[in-house]
């Protein structure tokens, strides 16, 4: 597995407010991205969107089950 270094400063704004993030790892960046997807699209649409990413890597997630199907 490769080591990835990131340098990110995220500023998110919407009518109800704003927030900023400075993730220090790829995992933190992914969590922030998913959180923003849920806020924007709602839980089911965000889950469908994320599932499209998993479809690109079928050998890497044979055991993956969405939380509501476990």
PyMOL commands that set and color helices and strands:
alter all, ss='L'
color gray80, all
select helices_A, chain A and resi 26-41+43-55+58-61+67-69
alter helices_A, ss='H'
color red, helices_A
select strands_A, chain A and resi 10-14+17-21
alter strands_A, ss='S'
color yellow, strands_A
deselect
rebuild
show_as cartoon
